[in-house]
Amino acid sequence: MAAVLKLYLTGGASNADPDASLGGVMSSEELSETPLNNLFDDIDPDQAEVGVTEYRALGLYNDGDADAVGIEMWFVSDSASPDTSVSVGVDATGTQSIADEEDAPDSPEISFSQPDSGSTLSLDDIEPGEERRIWFKRICGASAVNHNNDEFELAIRYA
């Protein structure tokens, strides 16, 4: 069988809550929805008024029998709201966790970007049964206007 990459929540082996996907142990819960509308919780009116930055961690796991090589990741679409943006970064240690969704992972600091199809984010190869930790950062600016179904779509290509 070839390499098969899947996205899993983090936050403990049995965590099924995307809001608790804050790093640490990879969960057995696969995140199969795309676009990723449910990775972040809704922004409440108080957060929209003052602005907020939140983080989530996912495990990119190779469930196949061969190495996943030439891995590239990019956003097919970013947030539809003009008041929010989403970026992604790779955790080189793969072990970081945060206590609160507003705490930034920082040891070592993760470089977040908004890759697109012309400027992809490259990841190291992933052997069968191994994972790479990826972090998402959502920024909601102050005085944000309500926007229903604010979602983003991520593409992953590999051989």
TORKOL-4160 file (C-alpha; in steps of 0.2 Angstrom, whole numbers, padded with zeros to 4 digits, m for minus):
159
<pt num="1" X="0000" Y="0000" Z="0000"/>
<pt num="2" X="0006" Y="0018" Z="m0003"/>
<pt num="3" X="0008" Y="0032" Z="0009"/>
<pt num="4" X="m0009" Y="0038" Z="0016"/>
<pt num="5" X="m0009" Y="0054" Z="0026"/>
<pt num="6" X="m0023" Y="0058" Z="0038"/>
<pt num="7" X="m0026" Y="0073" Z="0050"/>
<pt num="8" X="m0029" Y="0069" Z="0068"/>
<pt num="9" X="m0034" Y="0080" Z="0083"/>
<pt num="10" X="m0021" Y="0082" Z="0097"/>
<pt num="11" X="m0024" Y="0085" Z="0116"/>
<pt num="12" X="m0024" Y="0067" Z="0122"/>
<pt num="13" X="m0027" Y="0049" Z="0115"/>
<pt num="14" X="m0046" Y="0050" Z="0116"/>
<pt num="15" X="m0049" Y="0068" Z="0113"/>
<pt num="16" X="m0063" Y="0071" Z="0101"/>
<pt num="17" X="m0065" Y="0090" Z="0104"/>
<pt num="18" X="m0057" Y="0102" Z="0092"/>
<pt num="19" X="m0057" Y="0115" Z="0105"/>
<pt num="20" X="m0045" Y="0104" Z="0115"/>
<pt num="21" X="m0034" Y="0101" Z="0101"/>
<pt num="22" X="m0019" Y="0111" Z="0109"/>
<pt num="23" X="m0004" Y="0099" Z="0106"/>
<pt num="24" X="0003" Y="0085" Z="0116"/>
<pt num="25" X="m0002" Y="0067" Z="0113"/>
<pt num="26" X="m0010" Y="0064" Z="0096"/>
<pt num="27" X="m0029" Y="0058" Z="0097"/>
<pt num="28" X="m0036" Y="0043" Z="0089"/>
<pt num="29" X="m0050" Y="0055" Z="0082"/>
<pt num="30" X="m0047" Y="0059" Z="0064"/>
<pt num="31" X="m0052" Y="0076" Z="0057"/>
<pt num="32" X="m0059" Y="0072" Z="0040"/>
<pt num="33" X="m0070" Y="0087" Z="0037"/>
<pt num="34" X="m0064" Y="0099" Z="0023"/>
<pt num="35" X="m0066" Y="0113" Z="0023"/>
<pt num="36" X="m0060" Y="0114" Z="0041"/>
<pt num="37" X="m0075" Y="0124" Z="0047"/>
<pt num="38" X="m0075" Y="0115" Z="0064"/>
<pt num="39" X="m0057" Y="0116" Z="0069"/>
<pt num="40" X="m0060" Y="0133" Z="0078"/>
<pt num="41" X="m0074" Y="0137" Z="0089"/>
<pt num="42" X="m0086" Y="0152" Z="0085"/>
<pt num="43" X="m0079" Y="0169" Z="0089"/>
<pt num="44" X="m0091" Y="0176" Z="0102"/>
<pt num="45" X="m0096" Y="0195" Z="0102"/>
<pt num="46" X="m0083" Y="0200" Z="0116"/>
<pt num="47" X="m0069" Y="0192" Z="0106"/>
<pt num="48" X="m0075" Y="0201" Z="0090"/>
<pt num="49" X="m0075" Y="0217" Z="0098"/>
<pt num="50" X="m0057" Y="0217" Z="0105"/>
<pt num="51" X="m0050" Y="0204" Z="0093"/>
<pt num="52" X="m0042" Y="0187" Z="0097"/>
<pt num="53" X="m0028" Y="0176" Z="0091"/>
<pt num="54" X="m0031" Y="0157" Z="0094"/>
<pt num="55" X="m0021" Y="0141" Z="0090"/>
<pt num="56" X="m0025" Y="0123" Z="0086"/>
<pt num="57" X="m0013" Y="0108" Z="0083"/>
<pt num="58" X="m0016" Y="0093" Z="0072"/>
<pt num="59" X="m0006" Y="0078" Z="0069"/>
<pt num="60" X="m0002" Y="0074" Z="0051"/>
<pt num="61" X="m0001" Y="0055" Z="0052"/>
<pt num="62" X="0005" Y="0042" Z="0039"/>
<pt num="63" X="m0007" Y="0028" Z="0040"/>
<pt num="64" X="0000" Y="0019" Z="0024"/>
<pt num="65" X="0015" Y="0006" Z="0022"/>
<pt num="66" X="0027" Y="0018" Z="0012"/>
<pt num="67" X="0036" Y="0034" Z="0016"/>
<pt num="68" X="0026" Y="0050" Z="0012"/>
<pt num="69" X="0038" Y="0060" Z="0002"/>
<pt num="70" X="0038" Y="0077" Z="m0006"/>
<pt num="71" X="0024" Y="0083" Z="0006"/>
<pt num="72" X="0017" Y="0100" Z="0001"/>
<pt num="73" X="0003" Y="0110" Z="0010"/>
<pt num="74" X="m0006" Y="0125" Z="0005"/>
<pt num="75" X="m0023" Y="0134" Z="0008"/>
<pt num="76" X="m0035" Y="0132" Z="m0006"/>
<pt num="77" X="m0046" Y="0145" Z="0002"/>
<pt num="78" X="m0043" Y="0156" Z="0017"/>
<pt num="79" X="m0056" Y="0163" Z="0029"/>
<pt num="80" X="m0070" Y="0171" Z="0019"/>
<pt num="81" X="m0072" Y="0185" Z="0032"/>
<pt num="82" X="m0062" Y="0201" Z="0029"/>
<pt num="83" X="m0059" Y="0202" Z="0048"/>
<pt num="84" X="m0051" Y="0185" Z="0051"/>
<pt num="85" X="m0036" Y="0175" Z="0044"/>
<pt num="86" X="m0028" Y="0158" Z="0046"/>
<pt num="87" X="m0010" Y="0153" Z="0045"/>
<pt num="88" X="m0001" Y="0136" Z="0047"/>
<pt num="89" X="0016" Y="0131" Z="0054"/>
<pt num="90" X="0026" Y="0115" Z="0057"/>
<pt num="91" X="0031" Y="0111" Z="0075"/>
<pt num="92" X="0049" Y="0104" Z="0073"/>
<pt num="93" X="0049" Y="0095" Z="0090"/>
<pt num="94" X="0031" Y="0088" Z="0087"/>
<pt num="95" X="0028" Y="0089" Z="0106"/>
<pt num="96" X="0023" Y="0106" Z="0110"/>
<pt num="97" X="0007" Y="0109" Z="0119"/>
<pt num="98" X="m0002" Y="0124" Z="0126"/>
<pt num="99" X="m0013" Y="0127" Z="0141"/>
<pt num="100" X="m0025" Y="0139" Z="0133"/>
<pt num="101" X="m0031" Y="0142" Z="0115"/>
<pt num="102" X="m0024" Y="0160" Z="0116"/>
<pt num="103" X="m0007" Y="0154" Z="0121"/>
<pt num="104" X="0006" Y="0153" Z="0107"/>
<pt num="105" X="0017" Y="0138" Z="0105"/>
<pt num="106" X="0034" Y="0144" Z="0107"/>
<pt num="107" X="0048" Y="0131" Z="0111"/>
<pt num="108" X="0055" Y="0133" Z="0098"/>
<pt num="109" X="0045" Y="0146" Z="0090"/>
<pt num="110" X="0034" Y="0141" Z="0075"/>
<pt num="111" X="0035" Y="0151" Z="0059"/>
<pt num="112" X="0017" Y="0153" Z="0053"/>
<pt num="113" X="0013" Y="0157" Z="0035"/>
<pt num="114" X="m0001" Y="0157" Z="0023"/>
<pt num="115" X="0005" Y="0146" Z="0009"/>
<pt num="116" X="m0005" Y="0145" Z="m0008"/>
<pt num="117" X="m0003" Y="0134" Z="m0023"/>
<pt num="118" X="0011" Y="0145" Z="m0030"/>
<pt num="119" X="0020" Y="0145" Z="m0014"/>
<pt num="120" X="0018" Y="0129" Z="m0004"/>
<pt num="121" X="0024" Y="0124" Z="0013"/>
<pt num="122" X="0035" Y="0109" Z="0012"/>
<pt num="123" X="0036" Y="0096" Z="0026"/>
<pt num="124" X="0049" Y="0083" Z="0029"/>
<pt num="125" X="0046" Y="0065" Z="0024"/>
<pt num="126" X="0034" Y="0055" Z="0035"/>
<pt num="127" X="0038" Y="0036" Z="0038"/>
<pt num="128" X="0024" Y="0024" Z="0040"/>
<pt num="129" X="0016" Y="0025" Z="0058"/>
<pt num="130" X="0024" Y="0042" Z="0061"/>
<pt num="131" X="0017" Y="0060" Z="0062"/>
<pt num="132" X="0022" Y="0078" Z="0059"/>
<pt num="133" X="0014" Y="0091" Z="0070"/>
<pt num="134" X="0006" Y="0106" Z="0062"/>
<pt num="135" X="m0001" Y="0121" Z="0071"/>
<pt num="136" X="m0015" Y="0133" Z="0065"/>
<pt num="137" X="m0016" Y="0151" Z="0070"/>
<pt num="138" X="m0032" Y="0161" Z="0068"/>
<pt num="139" X="m0032" Y="0180" Z="0070"/>
<pt num="140" X="m0049" Y="0189" Z="0072"/>
<pt num="141" X="m0046" Y="0208" Z="0071"/>
<pt num="142" X="m0054" Y="0220" Z="0083"/>
<pt num="143" X="m0072" Y="0226" Z="0078"/>
<pt num="144" X="m0075" Y="0211" Z="0067"/>
<pt num="145" X="m0091" Y="0209" Z="0059"/>
<pt num="146" X="m0101" Y="0193" Z="0061"/>
<pt num="147" X="m0098" Y="0181" Z="0046"/>
<pt num="148" X="m0107" Y="0164" Z="0045"/>
<pt num="149" X="m0098" Y="0149" Z="0040"/>
<pt num="150" X="m0081" Y="0156" Z="0041"/>
<pt num="151" X="m0070" Y="0142" Z="0035"/>
<pt num="152" X="m0054" Y="0138" Z="0026"/>
<pt num="153" X="m0048" Y="0123" Z="0015"/>
<pt num="154" X="m0031" Y="0115" Z="0016"/>
<pt num="155" X="m0023" Y="0105" Z="0002"/>
<pt num="156" X="m0010" Y="0092" Z="0005"/>
<pt num="157" X="0000" Y="0084" Z="m0009"/>
<pt num="158" X="0013" Y="0070" Z="m0007"/>
<pt num="159" X="0020" Y="0054" Z="m0016"/>
